[in-house]
Structure formats: C-alpha cells, structure tokens
C-alpha cells in the first residue's frame, strides 16, 4: 500500500512539473515577461499559506 502511495505521489510531481511548459497570458507585475503556470501556482500557494489565518473554517 505504501509503495502505491509513493508511486502516485511521484506521478503527481511529474505531472505538475509539466506546468512549467504552460505559458500564461498575464505579464509579471514588472511587465518584463509572461509567467508560466508553475510560477503562478507557486505564488497562489504561498499567498494561501500566508493568508490562511483570515480564511473561514470549514
């Protein structure tokens, strides 16, 4: 069972790594270039962690 979970986790990591290849239409805040979906997802995750204290429970 543990091996199956590890396999699934590795597959997930491989899948999300592909987000680096997906370019978004949105420019960075300094307008220097377009960000990829992996960068965008990372920023959203960091914002969620930083602001979790303001989220409603449930």
DOMI-784833 format. One record per atom (N, C-alpha, C): x, y, z. Coordinates in steps of 0.001 Angstrom, whole numbers, plus 524288, in hexadecimal, padded with zeros to 5 digits. Layout:
N
XYZ;...
//
This chain:
58
803467FB4980000;800008000080000;80369804EA80000;80777805098031D;80AE48099880373;80DA680A967FE35;80F3E806667FB86;811CF806F47F670;80E0D8096A7F286;80919807CC7F292;8053880A037EF0F;8049380FD67F00C;8046A811737F4F7;803EA816FD7F64E;808AC81A027F460;80D56817D57F52E;8121681A607F35A;8120681AEA7ED6D;81068816EA7EAB8;81000817157E501;80C4281B5E7E34D;807D581BCC7E5D9;8040481FDB7E48F;8063D825497E59F;8090F825DE7E9EC;80B6182AEF7EB32;80F7682C7F7E729;812A9828C17E585;8169A829E87E193;8140582B4C7DC66;80FED828867DAF7;80D06829C37D628;80AC582F447D667;808C7830CE7DAF4;806B2836127DBA8;80B0283A207DAE7;80F88839317DD32;813F483CD07DCAB;8159283D537D6F6;815C1839027D432;8171B839187CEA4;8130583C337CB91;80E1983B617CCE0;809D783E217CA2C;80A15844047CB1A;80AC8845AB7CFFF;80ADD84B507D104;80FC584DE77CEE1;813F684ADB7CE32;818B084D017CBDF;817A784ED87C64D;813E784C757C3BC;8129984DF77BE64;81025853617BE15;80E578556E7C27E;80C1D85AB57C289;8102885ED27C106;8151E85D8F7C178;81941861377BFEA;818F7862727BA19;816BD85EE67B713;8166B85F897B16D;8119D8629F7AFA9;80E01863A47B343;80924866677B1EF;809DC86C357B321;80A2B86F527AF00;80AE2874EB7AFB6;805968779C7B03C;8054287B177B3F3;8007087E067B4E5;80086883187B1BD;7FC048856F7B103;7FB9688A5C7AE28;7FD1688F077B18E;7FCC388E497B6A9;7FDB0892927BA52;80383893DA7BABA;804BB898D07BA93;80A1D89A8C7BB5C;80B5689AB17C12F;8105189A5B7C281;811EC89B2C7C7EA;810A78A0C97C971;810AE8A1E67CE77;80F528A7327D032;8130F8AB4F7CE07;817EA8A9D37CCD8;81B888AD9D7CA8C;81B3F8ADB17C48B;8179B8AABB7C256;816A68AA6C7BCA7;81B608A8877B98B;81F098A5D27BC0A;823C98A42E7B95A;8230389F4D7B5F8;81F4B89BF87B777;81E66897247B486;81957894AB7B66D;817B1890A67B3AD;8131C88DA57B548;814E58895B7B906;811B1888277BCD6;81313883F97C07A;810E687ECD7BE8A;8132787A8A7C065;810F6875737BF03;80D2F873C57C34D;80A3086FBC7C23D;8062C86E017C5F3;8088086BF47CB05;80D33869BF7CACE;80FB9867E27CF95;810F986C797D331;81300870B57D0FE;8141C8755F7D422;80F17877877D679;80B11877CA7D34B;8060D879D27D516;803DC8767D7D992;80412871627D8E6;8021B86DD57DCEF;8053B86E5E7E1FA;80A5886EF57E17D;80DB086F937E61A;80C3B874927E904;80B7C878DB7E626;80A0287DC67E8B0;804BF87D457EB78;800FE87ABE7E904;7FBE487A027EB86;7FC5F876BE7F07C;7FF8B8729F7F046;8004E86F567F4E6;802D08726F7F951;806AA875B27F816;80940878DA7FC18;8057C87CD87FE71;8022887F247FB2A;7FE4B882DE7FD2C;7FA648801F800BD;7F8C087B6E7FF44;7F5148787680281;7F7788773F807D1;7FC66875B7807DF;7FF0E8749380CCE;7FF8C8798581019;8010C87DD480DA7;801DA882B58107B;7FCCB884ED812B1;7F8668840180FFE;7F376886758118A;7EF92882B081409;7F14287E008153E;7ED9D87A0281747;7EACF87BBC81C41;7ED4B87F0181F52;7EAD2880AC8243D;7E5CA883CD82348;7E518885CF81E93;7E06F888DC81D55;7DC14885A281AD1;7DD18880AF819CC;7D94087D4A8174F;7D54F87B4D81B5A;7D09687A99819AC;7CCA28786F81D20;7CD808728681D98;7CCB78708182236;7CD2F86ADB822EB;7C8C28680982030;7C9EB8635681E61;7C5F98602581BC7;7C5BD8615181623;
//
